[in-house]
């Protein structure tokens, strides 16, 4: 799931332009003798000011490199999927589309996207989970230049004052959150709103405990929801988590109202602006010592919709440029994302210490649609509703998850 991200300013240097060399795309679909396109349309949802500026720099870089003019359109995140599905139905999609990775399956199922292998794009060198996120019925329809994820971000000063070490396990997180809850401040904050945002924040607990989306009421799922509900019921986390977005959670952390938060990599630039705030980042705690957290992959995938004329091939060229490693690295630095290629991500983590925990998690991260495909949105909403019902005390955990399983139809 993608979320509003805080971006830095990119510098499109001559060296980057020279290095951004897309693979030549086949021209068969253009028709014999068809002239090459000189411009394409592009759609994304980077609507916040700084995120939009960072993305525009990437587009400008690849427009210069490829010689293809890019006519950009952008919409708010909430409007993206309805607009894309309407465009798929009316065959009015742009030539290049960047959409939230969980929606790719739904869009690909309409037949509106072209396989990226048509343009010489492969997933060689990419993390396996990222390749799965862009694949529908064994064909590659989308690739992300970078991904984001969740980790545990903590206030170093508050933990040090309380004599608390950054937690690694559920037991340690529970104990730390309880000890840090005092003087009107909470030990932990997270988002549990009734939408994909709430599901996305709960999935690391759900998946890390061995639960699967195909069985929302399994013992493992029940245990995970009981754990999260217990944090709220004990007072270690605010009851307001059911109304807090991830941006609200970040506000609570920056203002000092919470000592720890579950939140995304896109907050790093914002935290760095707070000169008096000393923060640290560690992977999300796991049920047992020695385990690895399983977070959900966030971020946007680049796709090439079915359109008429040579612009389709031109869009493939631009996407190849966006996916080139120099551009991938610059985009990740600007947007606090993790590069999608393993070697590039490892280099990035070394250069950006605050991002290392997020990099560490990508190897075990999962695509939200890998198991259920286009059925995921319905299951996600059912799980978000269960989270709300349990956290508000409206329904016992086991009953909430049984209702979710029935509603999901999985």
C-alpha positions in Angstrom: 0.0 0.0 0.0 1.4 3.3 -0.7 1.0 6.2 1.5 1.8 9.9 1.6 5.6 10.1 1.6 8.1 12.8 2.6 10.6 13.4 -0.2 13.9 15.2 -0.4 15.1 17.1 -3.5 16.8 15.2 -6.2 19.7 16.3 -8.2 19.6 15.1 -11.8 23.3 15.2 -12.6 24.9 14.7 -16.0 26.4 11.4 -14.7 22.9 10.1 -13.9 21.6 11.0 -17.3 24.5 9.2 -18.9 24.1 6.1 -16.8 20.3 5.9 -17.3 20.3 3.7 -20.4 17.1 1.8 -21.1 17.2 -1.5 -22.8 16.0 -1.3 -26.4 12.4 -2.4 -26.7 11.1 -4.5 -29.6 9.2 -2.6 -32.2 7.0 -5.4 -33.6 3.8 -4.0 -32.1 4.4 -0.6 -33.8 3.8 -2.1 -37.2 6.3 -2.0 -40.1 7.6 1.4 -40.7 5.6 3.1 -38.0 7.3 6.3 -36.7 8.6 6.3 -33.1 6.5 8.2 -30.6 7.9 11.5 -29.3 5.6 11.9 -26.3 3.6 9.8 -23.9 1.1 10.4 -21.1 1.8 9.2 -17.5 -0.4 8.9 -14.4 0.6 8.6 -10.7 -0.7 9.6 -7.3 2.3 11.5 -5.9 0.1 14.4 -5.1 1.9 15.8 -2.0 4.2 18.7 -2.8 7.6 17.3 -2.1 6.8 13.7 -3.3 5.5 15.2 -6.5 8.6 17.3 -7.0 10.8 14.3 -6.4 8.9 12.2 -8.9 8.9 15.0 -11.5 12.8 15.0 -11.3 12.8 11.3 -12.2 10.5 11.9 -15.1 12.5 14.8 -16.3 15.7 12.7 -16.1 14.2 9.9 -18.3 12.6 12.4 -20.7 16.0 13.8 -21.4 17.7 10.5 -21.7 15.1 8.9 -24.0 14.1 12.0 -25.9 10.5 11.3 -25.1 8.2 14.1 -23.8 6.2 12.9 -20.7 2.9 14.6 -20.2 2.2 13.9 -16.5 -1.1 13.6 -14.7 -1.5 13.1 -11.0 -4.5 12.4 -8.7 -4.9 11.8 -5.0 -4.4 8.3 -3.8 -8.1 7.7 -3.0 -9.0 8.6 -6.6 -6.4 6.4 -8.4 -8.1 3.0 -8.5 -11.5 4.2 -9.6 -9.9 6.4 -12.3 -7.8 3.5 -13.5 -10.7 1.0 -13.6 -12.8 3.5 -15.4 -10.0 4.1 -17.9 -9.5 0.4 -18.4 -13.2 0.0 -19.2 -13.3 3.0 -21.6 -9.8 2.2 -23.0 -8.5 5.6 -22.1 -5.7 4.7 -19.8 -2.4 6.7 -20.1 0.7 5.2 -21.8 2.5 4.8 -18.5 0.8 4.1 -15.2 2.3 4.0 -11.7 -0.2 2.4 -9.2 -0.2 1.0 -5.7 1.2 -2.6 -6.0 -1.8 -4.3 -4.4 -4.1 -3.0 -7.1 -2.0 -4.4 -10.0 -3.8 -7.8 -9.9 -7.2 -6.1 -10.1 -6.1 -3.9 -13.1 -4.3 -6.7 -14.9 -7.4 -8.9 -14.6 -9.3 -6.4 -16.8 -6.8 -7.1 -19.7 -5.8 -3.5 -19.7 -2.0 -4.0 -19.2 0.7 -5.3 -21.4 3.4 -7.8 -20.3 6.6 -5.9 -19.5 8.7 -8.6 -21.2 7.4 -7.0 -24.5 9.8 -4.2 -23.7 12.8 -6.2 -22.6 12.0 -5.6 -18.9 12.7 -8.6 -16.5 13.0 -9.1 -12.8 16.6 -10.3 -12.8 18.3 -9.1 -9.6 15.0 -8.1 -7.9 13.8 -9.3 -4.5 11.5 -12.3 -5.1 8.6 -10.7 -3.2 8.8 -7.6 -5.5 8.7 -9.8 -8.6 5.6 -11.5 -7.3 3.9 -8.2 -6.5 4.1 -7.3 -10.2 3.1 -10.7 -11.6 -0.4 -11.8 -12.6 -1.2 -15.3 -14.0 2.6 -15.9 -14.5 3.1 -12.8 -16.5 5.0 -9.7 -15.4 2.8 -6.6 -15.7 4.4 -4.2 -13.2 7.8 -3.5 -11.6 8.6 -1.1 -8.8 11.7 1.1 -8.8 11.6 1.1 -5.1 9.4 -0.2 -2.2 8.6 1.0 1.3 7.8 -0.9 4.5 7.1 -0.6 8.2 9.5 -0.8 11.1 9.6 0.2 14.8 10.7 3.8 15.2 11.6 4.8 18.8 12.6 7.9 20.7 16.1 7.3 21.9 15.9 9.8 24.8 12.7 8.4 26.2 13.9 4.8 26.1 17.2 5.7 27.6 15.5 7.6 30.5 13.3 4.6 31.2 16.2 2.1 30.9 14.5 0.3 28.0 16.3 -1.4 25.2 14.7 -1.4 21.7 12.5 -4.5 21.7 13.0 -7.5 19.4 10.2 -9.8 20.5 6.5 -9.5 21.3 7.2 -10.0 25.0 9.8 -7.3 25.0 7.6 -4.9 23.0 4.7 -5.5 25.5 7.0 -4.8 28.5 8.7 -1.8 26.9 5.4 -0.2 25.9 4.0 -0.7 29.4 7.1 0.8 31.1 7.1 3.8 28.6 3.5 4.6 29.2 3.3 7.4 31.8 2.7 11.1 32.4 -0.1 11.1 29.7 2.2 9.6 27.1 1.8 6.2 25.4 4.5 3.6 25.0 3.4 2.6 21.4 1.3 4.0 18.6 0.1 2.5 15.4 -2.7 3.0 12.9 -5.7 0.7 13.0 -8.2 2.6 10.8 -10.9 0.6 8.9 -9.1 0.6 5.6 -6.1 -0.9 3.8 -4.0 1.3 5.9 -5.1 -0.5 9.1 -4.7 -3.9 7.5 -1.2 -3.0 6.2 -0.1 -2.0 9.8 -1.5 -5.3 11.2 -0.1 -7.6 8.7 3.4 -7.8 10.2 1.9 -9.2 13.4 -0.4 -11.4 11.4 2.1 -12.9 9.0 5.0 -13.0 11.4 2.9 -15.3 13.6 2.3 -17.7 10.7 -1.2 -16.6 9.8 -2.4 -16.7 6.2 -4.9 -14.5 4.4 -6.8 -17.5 3.2 -7.8 -18.3 6.8 -8.4 -15.1 8.7 -9.8 -17.0 11.8 -6.8 -19.4 12.3 -5.3 -19.9 15.7 -2.2 -17.9 14.5 -4.4 -15.0 13.3 -6.4 -15.1 16.6 -3.2 -14.9 18.7 -1.9 -12.0 16.6 -5.1 -10.0 17.0 -5.3 -10.8 20.7 -1.7 -9.5 21.1 -2.4 -6.2 19.4 -5.8 -5.8 21.2 -4.0 -6.4 24.5 -1.7 -3.5 23.9 -4.7 -1.2 23.7 -6.7 -2.8 26.5 -3.7 -2.5 28.8 -3.4 1.2 28.1 0.1 0.9 26.5 -1.4 2.1 23.2 -4.2 4.7 22.8 -7.8 3.6 22.0 -7.6 6.3 19.4 -5.5 4.0 17.1 -8.8 3.1 15.5 -9.1 6.6 14.1 -5.4 7.5 13.6 -3.9 7.4 10.1 -0.2 6.8 9.7 0.3 10.5 9.4 -1.5 11.0 12.7 0.7 8.4 14.3 3.8 10.3 13.1 2.3 13.5 14.5 2.0 11.8 17.9 5.6 10.6 17.8 7.0 14.0 16.7 5.1 15.8 19.4 6.5 13.4 22.1 3.1 11.9 22.9 4.4 8.4 22.2 7.8 6.8 22.7 7.6 4.2 19.9 5.6 3.9 16.7 5.0 1.4 14.0 5.4 3.4 10.8 6.9 3.7 7.4 10.2 4.6 5.8 8.6 7.7 4.2 8.7 9.4 7.6 12.5 9.5 7.9 13.0 12.8 6.2 10.4 14.4 8.4 12.0 13.0 11.5 15.4 14.3 10.4 13.9 17.8 10.3 13.2 17.7 14.1 16.7 18.6 15.3 15.8 17.9 19.0 14.4 14.5 18.2 16.8 11.6 18.5 15.3 8.5 17.0 16.3 5.0 16.1 14.8 2.3 13.8 14.7 -1.4 14.3 12.7 -4.2 12.6 9.2 -4.9 13.9 9.4 -7.2 16.9 8.5 -10.9 16.3 6.7 -13.5 18.3 9.8 -15.4 19.3 13.5 -14.6 19.6 15.4 -15.4 16.4 12.5 -15.0 14.1 12.3 -12.7 11.1 9.5 -10.1 10.7 7.3 -10.5 7.7 6.1 -7.1 6.6 4.0 -6.2 3.6 5.6 -4.6 0.6 4.5 -1.1 -0.1 5.2 1.2 -3.0 4.1 1.6 -6.6 4.6 -0.5 -9.7 5.2 0.9 -13.1 2.9 -0.6 -15.8 2.4 -0.1 -19.6 -1.3 -0.1 -20.4 -2.7 -1.3 -23.7 -2.9 1.8 -25.9 -2.8 2.5 -29.6 0.1 3.5 -31.8 3.9 3.7 -31.1 3.4 5.4 -27.7 3.1 2.0 -26.1 6.7 1.1 -27.0 7.8 4.6 -26.0 6.3 4.1 -22.6 8.3 0.9 -22.3 11.5 2.8 -23.0 10.7 5.4 -20.3 9.9 2.7 -17.8 13.2 0.9 -18.5 15.0 4.2 -17.7 13.0 4.6 -14.5 14.0 1.1 -13.5 17.7 1.6 -14.3 19.9 1.2 -11.2 21.1 4.9 -11.0 17.6 6.2 -11.2 16.3 3.6 -8.8 18.9 4.7 -6.3 18.2 8.4 -6.7 14.4 7.8 -6.3 14.9 5.7 -3.2 17.1 8.5 -1.6 14.6 11.1 -2.5 11.5 9.2 -1.4 12.9 7.2 1.5 12.1 4.0 -0.4 14.2 0.8 -0.6 15.7 0.0 -4.1 14.0 -3.1 -5.6 17.2 -4.8 -6.6 19.0 -6.7 -4.0 22.5 -5.4 -4.6 21.4 -1.8 -5.0 19.4 -2.1 -1.7 22.4 -3.4 0.2 24.5 -0.5 -1.0 21.7 1.9 -0.1 21.4 0.6 3.4 25.1 1.0 4.0 24.9 4.6 2.8 21.7 5.4 4.7 21.9 4.0 8.2 18.4 5.1 9.2 17.1 2.9 6.4 19.0 -0.2 7.2 16.2 -1.8 9.3 13.8 -1.4 6.4 16.4 -2.9 4.0 16.8 -5.8 6.4 13.1 -6.6 6.2 12.7 -6.6 2.4 14.2 -10.1 2.1 11.3 -11.6 4.0 8.6 -9.1 3.0 5.5 -10.4 1.2 3.3 -9.1 -1.6 -0.2 -8.7 -0.3 -1.6 -10.1 -3.5 0.7 -13.1 -4.0 -1.7 -15.5 -2.3 -5.1 -14.1 -3.3 -4.5 -12.1 -6.4 -7.4 -9.7 -7.3 -9.4 -11.1 -4.3 -7.1 -9.3 -1.9 -9.0 -6.0 -1.5 -12.1 -7.8 -0.2 -10.1 -9.9 2.3 -8.2 -6.8 3.4 -11.3 -4.9 4.2 -12.7 -7.8 6.1 -9.5 -8.0 8.2 -9.6 -4.2 8.8 -13.2 -4.5 10.0 -12.2 -7.3 12.4 -9.4 -5.1 13.7 -11.8 -2.3 14.4 -14.4 -4.5 16.0 -11.8 -6.1 18.4 -10.0 -2.9 19.3 -13.2 -1.0 20.1 -14.4 -3.9 22.3 -17.5 -4.3 20.1 -16.7 -8.0 19.3 -14.4 -10.6 20.9 -11.3 -11.3 18.9 -12.3 -14.9 17.8 -15.8 -13.8 16.8 -14.4 -10.8 14.9 -12.1 -13.0 12.9 -14.8 -15.6 12.2 -17.0 -12.8 10.8 -14.1 -11.6 8.7 -13.5 -15.0 7.3 -17.1 -15.3 6.3 -17.2 -11.8 4.8 -14.0 -12.4 2.8 -15.3 -15.3 0.9 -11.8 -16.8 0.8 
